[in-house]
Amino acid sequence: MIIALDAMGGDKAPSATVAGAVESVYMYEDINLVLVGDENIIKKHLRGKSYPKDRLSIKHASQVVDMQETPTIALRNKLDSSIRVAIDMVKNEEAGAVVSAGHSGVALTTSLSLLKRAPGVDRPAIAAFMPTLKGRFLLLDAGANINCRPINLLQFAIMGSAYYSAVLGVQSPKVALISIGEEDTKGNDLTKEAFKMLKASKLNFIGNVEGKDIFRGAADVVVCDGFTGNTTLKISEGLAEVIFKMLKDEISKSLVGRMGYLLIKPAIRSFKKNTDYEEYGGAPLLGINGTCIICHGRSTSKAIRNAVRVANQVVKININKIISDAIEGSLNDIKEQELIN
């Protein structure tokens, strides 16, 4: 498996991306990585590092997309940016997937421009796994589409259900719609109309779910527009970090607390692992003709390494074929229902 890694993307790039790449080729023996970016800078960060040179290479890209740039301008003016060159490798079948911690809007726009949408998909969605008391749930859209129509939420649910089932082996995962109340009359026009479409579908739709219940494991797949999804994602990440920091501060205030910490240290480590975004690596952009993994902007080498793992997994399960089949099946169901009515 060849994976193109945007070496220049991310707040901590290229040090974190290069370090993550080196860790990846040692940890995953079935992966070959191509670091895409300024060759001289990448070589500087590789200097002194030991790695299998036959499985880690460099592809030069002369430009870098800044976080302040708009996706349309970057797409038009930076034809040799690291993210574009990396995605172009997937388009030309030089790589099976691309991983980037850079500008997510540019990654989305460039993926749509070069790789195109999967058949039957109106809008792709970012699918992010998040922890619950019972395991984990899949949130989508986690930030690709700020404004959505009801049909978009239905398609997110179809893609998310197919992805969750393929990755975790759960048949007919429970699907829920984020709203301000469990009743089908609660919410805005978008959620009310989406509720009707989801209820009429053949998905295992359990209805609306409130924000307070999603982390209790009420559903396996949680659907919303990208604005709500990204806000949910960022708030939960920040809250987990604050809780962990507050807990450490309280423990360190007294001798008894510090002594007790030795006893609960394994539990604290487990909590941090379950809530740490680095453990999840990156989120796939579902609904495109290719594999693009979008990472957190502040990804460390550990997060990059785990994102590479996710990319490898997504390609191996052939998620694009699974999603295309699921969307096609859903469209046929809708047509049959219209004929019946």
N, C-alpha and C positions, 0 to 999 in steps of 0.2 A: 504494500500500500504506500503510495507516494502522497504526502500531504504538503501543501504550500502554506508556509507560515509567514504572515505579514510581520517581518522583523522590526519595522519602524512604527507599528501601531501600538498605542497605549501610553499611559502616563509614565510608566517605568521602562519604556523601550529606549534603546534596544538591549539594555543590560538584562532585563527580566526575560524578554523573548528569546534571546540567545541562550541564556542559562536554562530556560525551560526546554528549549530544543535539545540541548546536550543531555539533560536529564531524561528526556523522552526516548531518545535513541538507545539509551542504556536500559531503560525500563521496558520498552516495547520492542521486541526483537523483530516483529513483522512490519515495522514502520520505517520508511525512508522519508526524511524531512528535507525540504528545500526552503532555506531562509531567503526571503525576498526583500530586497532593500539595497541601500548603499553598500556596495561590496567592500570598500575600504573601511567603513565604520564597522561593519559586521566582522571583518577579519580582525580588527583591533580588539573586539570583545571576545573573539574566539581564541586570541593569543594566550598561550599558557594552559589552555583547557585540553584535556585528553578526551577524544571521542572517535568512534569508528568513521573514518573519512569516506568510506564507501556508502555510508547511509545518511550523511549530513552534508549537503552542498549549498551553494549560494547562487541565486539568480539576481543579477543587478537590476535595480530600479532607481532612477535618478531623482525621483520626486517623492515628497511626503505630504500627506493631507493633514492640515492643521485642524484642530477641533473647532476653530472659529469659522471655518469655511462652510458654505452651504453645499449640500450634496449636488445640486445641479451645476454649480460653478466648478466644483471639483471634478465632476464627471466630464465636463466640457473642456476644461483647461489643463487638467493634470492627467494626461494620457499615459504617462510613464510613472505614475505613483505606485508605491509598493502594494497597496490594496488592489488596485486595478490589474496590475501585472499578475498578482497571485490568483485573482478570480479568472483572469484570461487563461491561466494555466489549466484551470478546471474546464473551461469552455473548450479548449483545444485538446483535452484529454491527456495533458501532460501531468496532471495530478488528479487524485480522486476526491480531494476536499481542500477547502481553504479555511484557515483559522486566523482571526484577527481580533485584537483588543483595541483597534483604532476607532475612528469615527463610525458609529453604528449606522447613522443615516446614509453615509457614503457607501458602506458595505451593502446596505439594502438596495440603494438606488443602482449601484454598479451591478449587483447580482441580477436585478430585474432587467437591466439593459443588456447584459452580456449572456446570461444564462436563461432568461425568460421564465415565465410562470409555468408551472406544471399544468397539463391539460385539465380544464374544468375549474381551476383555482382562480378566483377573482383577485384575492390579495394574500400574499404570504404572511406568516405570523412567526414571531419569535416564541419558542416554547421552552420555558424555564422550569426545571424541577425545584421544588421547595420542600422543606421538612414539615412534618406533622407529628402529632402524638402517636400516630399509627404507622408511620413510615414516611411517605412523601407524596406530594401531588404535583400535577403538571399545570402550570399557569400559562395561558396564552389568550390574547396576544400580550407579550411582555414589553411592547414598545415600538413595534414596527408601524402600526397604523393608529394615528391619533383620532381620526374621525372614521367611524364605521357605519355600515348599514346592517340591518338584521341578517341578511344573507351571509355577510362576512362572518358574523358570530356563529352561524350554523356551520359554515365551512371550517372555522377554527375548531369547533367541537368535533367535527368529523376527523380532521387531521390529528388533533390531540388524542382522540380516542384510539386511532390507529397506531400512533406513535407509542402511547403508553402500553398498549397491548403487546406491541412488537418488542419493546425494551424489557418490560417486566413480566411478560407472559400472563397478564391478567385478561381473561376473556370478558368482554362487555363491561369495561370499566365504568364506574359511576361518573356521570357528567353533571355539572352544576353551573349555574349562571350567577355571577356576582350581582347583587342588587341590595337595596336598602331594607328589604324585608322578604320573608319567605313566601308571602302570598303572591300569586301571579298578577295581582293588580298593583303591586308596588313597583316603583322604579320610574325611569323616564320612558319616552316613546321608543327609544332603541331597545331597551331591555324588555319592555312589554311585547313588542312585535317579535323579538328574538325568542322570547319564551314560547310563543305560539308555534313558531317554526320548529323549535327544538322538541316540543311536546309531540308534534305531529311526525317527527322523524323516528327512525328505528333505533336510535341511540338509547342507551340506558340513562335517560335524562331523569334526574331526581328533583328538579325544580330549582328555585332560587336558593342562594346561600348568602348569608351576611358575612361581612368581614371578620367578625368575631369567631366564626365557626370554621373558616377554611383551614386554620392551622390545627384544628382538633381532628382532622381527618374525615370531614363530612363527605368529601368527594375525592375522586381520583384525578379528574380533569376539571379545571375551573376556567371558565371562559369569560372574557370581557374585552372591551376596546383597549387599544394600546396605551391610551392615557391613564386609564384606571389601572391597567396591569403594571405599567412601569412605576407608577406611584406606589402601588402595593409592594412591588419588589424592593424599591429603594427604602421605603419606610421599614419594612421587615428586616432588611440588612442592617440599617442603622440602629434599630431597636435591639437586635441581638447583640451587636457590638457594645452598646451602652449598658445593657444588662450584665454582660460579662465583665466589663470594666468596673461597674458599681459593685459587683460581687467581690472582685479581687480587692477593691479599695476597702470594703467593709471587713474582709478577712484579715487584711494587713494592719488594721487599727489596734489589735490587741494580741497579746502573747497567746491567749487561748485560741483565738482565731487562726493564728499562724500554725499552732500545733494541730488544730483540727483540720487544717488544709491538707496536711499529709495524709489524713485518712480519706478525705473526699477528692483527692487529686485525680484519681482515675475517672470519677464521675464528671469532674470539671472538664477534663480533656475530652471525654465523650460528648459533652454538651457543646463544646467549642467546635468539634469536628462536624457534628450534625447541623450546626447553624452557620458554618463558615462558607462563604461564597467560593472560596478557593477550592474546596472539595468538589464542587459541582462543575468547575472549570468554565464551560461555556454553554450557550444555548443554540440549538440549531434553528436556522431559518427554514421553516417548513413551507412547502408549496412552490418551490423553485426547481428548475431542471438542473440540479447539482446539489452539492453539499457545502454549505457555508456555516461555520460555527462562529457566533458572535460572543466575544468575551467582555468581561467587565473592564472598563477603562483603566482601573488601577490594578490590573492583574499582575500578580507576582509570578516568579518562575514556576511555583507550585500550581497556580491557577492555569498557566499556559500548558503545563504538562498534562493536567487533567482535561483541558480542552482538546488536546491532541488525542487523548483516550476516547473522548466523546465522538470526535470526528471519525476515528477508526471504527467505532461501534456503529455509528449511523450508516456508514457506507457498507459495512458487512451485512447488516440486516436488510439492505436494499430498501430503505425507507421511501425513496421516491416512487418505486413501483407499488409499494403498499398503499401509499397515500393516493396515487392515481387511481388504483383499483377501488379504494374506499369512496373517493369523490364520484367516480363513474357509477358505482353502485347506488350511491345516494341520489344522483341525478335520475337514474332509471326509476328509483322508488317514487320520486316526486312526479315524474311523468305518468307512472301507473296510477298514482293517487288522483292526479288531475283528470285522467280518463274515467276513473270510477265516479268522480264527482260530476 
